[in-house]
Amino acid sequence: MDQVVLTNIIYVSLFLIGALLFGFGPIIIVKLLSPSSHTRQTIGKTGQLIECGMEPIGSAWIRFGIIYYLYALIFLAFDVDVLFLFPVAVAYNSPELGVRDFYEVLLFVAILSLAIVYAWRKGVFSWEKKSYLHQ
């Protein structure tokens, strides 16, 4: 086998071992360091779907306002856009970029700002308490 191929196999193997340790390491540490299982209050509660030792309050079938999901979607969209802007900011260190590239990024940020203004006008950012009839 060639030296380069063997080195690549070693790198991939070390990366795989590191990934497995990163995934299973916390589980193993918790099993080794956590108190024994007799501390959990599970007597008479084995029929519950979530077994945490506390009685559930109310039903799990409650209605959430759509505003929470809209807020989450806007956050996700802007989070992805900020992740796009980080490599662009790093690329501005190179001397090949000119004024045109700066205006393109400025246009991108302006479109994002229009999205914020649109969401604001639609009332996504106003948190009013809503009450629903219990069924």
C-alpha positions in Angstrom: 0.0 0.0 0.0 1.1 3.5 -0.7 2.2 5.7 2.1 -0.4 8.4 1.3 -3.2 5.9 1.2 -2.1 4.4 4.6 -1.9 7.9 6.1 -5.4 8.7 4.8 -6.8 5.5 6.3 -5.2 6.3 9.6 -6.7 9.8 9.6 -10.1 8.5 8.7 -9.9 5.8 11.4 -8.8 8.4 14.1 -11.7 10.7 13.0 -14.2 7.8 13.3 -12.9 6.8 16.7 -13.1 10.4 17.8 -16.6 10.7 16.5 -17.7 7.6 18.3 -16.1 8.8 21.5 -17.8 12.2 21.1 -21.1 10.4 20.7 -20.9 7.7 23.2 -18.6 9.3 25.7 -21.2 11.4 27.5 -23.5 8.3 27.8 -20.6 6.3 29.3 -19.6 9.1 31.7 -23.2 9.4 32.9 -23.5 5.7 33.5 -20.3 5.7 35.5 -20.8 8.9 37.5 -24.5 9.0 38.1 -26.1 7.7 41.3 -27.6 4.3 41.2 -31.1 3.7 39.9 -32.7 3.3 43.3 -32.9 7.1 43.7 -35.6 7.5 41.1 -39.2 7.6 42.2 -40.7 5.1 39.8 -43.0 3.1 42.1 -46.5 3.1 40.7 -45.5 5.3 37.8 -44.4 2.9 35.2 -47.5 3.5 33.1 -46.5 7.1 32.4 -45.0 8.0 29.0 -42.4 10.2 30.6 -41.0 8.7 33.7 -39.6 11.5 35.7 -41.2 10.9 39.1 -43.6 13.8 38.9 -47.3 13.7 38.2 -48.2 15.4 34.9 -50.3 18.5 35.2 -53.1 18.7 32.6 -53.3 17.2 29.2 -50.5 17.0 26.6 -52.9 18.0 23.9 -52.9 21.8 24.4 -53.0 24.4 21.6 -50.0 26.6 21.0 -50.3 29.8 19.2 -48.9 30.0 15.6 -46.8 33.0 16.6 -44.3 30.7 18.3 -43.7 28.8 15.1 -43.5 32.0 13.0 -41.0 33.4 15.5 -38.9 30.2 15.3 -39.0 30.2 11.5 -37.8 33.8 11.3 -35.0 33.0 13.8 -34.0 30.0 11.7 -33.9 32.0 8.5 -31.8 34.7 10.0 -29.5 32.2 11.7 -28.7 30.6 8.4 -28.2 34.0 6.8 -25.7 35.0 9.5 -23.9 31.8 8.9 -23.6 32.9 5.3 -22.2 36.3 6.3 -19.3 34.9 8.3 -17.4 33.4 5.3 -18.2 36.6 3.3 -16.6 38.6 6.1 -13.5 36.4 6.0 -13.3 36.7 2.2 -13.1 40.5 2.5 -9.5 40.1 3.6 -8.5 39.2 0.0 -7.5 42.1 -2.3 -9.5 40.8 -5.3 -12.8 41.9 -3.9 -14.0 45.3 -5.0 -16.8 47.8 -4.5 -19.3 45.7 -6.5 -18.9 42.8 -4.0 -19.5 45.1 -1.1 -22.7 46.4 -2.7 -23.9 42.8 -3.3 -23.5 42.0 0.4 -25.2 45.3 1.3 -28.1 44.3 -1.0 -28.3 40.9 0.8 -28.5 42.6 4.2 -31.1 45.1 2.9 -33.3 42.2 1.7 -33.0 40.7 5.2 -34.0 44.0 6.7 -37.1 44.1 4.5 -38.0 40.7 5.8 -37.8 42.0 9.4 -39.9 45.0 8.5 -42.5 42.7 6.8 -42.7 40.4 9.8 -42.9 43.4 12.1 -45.8 44.9 10.1 -47.6 41.5 10.2 -47.4 41.5 14.0 -45.0 38.5 14.4 -43.0 40.3 17.1 -46.0 41.3 19.2 -46.5 38.9 22.1 -50.1 39.1 23.1 -51.5 36.6 25.6 -54.1 34.5 23.9 -56.6 32.3 25.7 -58.2 29.2 24.2 -61.2 27.3 25.3 -60.4 24.1 27.0 -61.9 21.0 25.4 
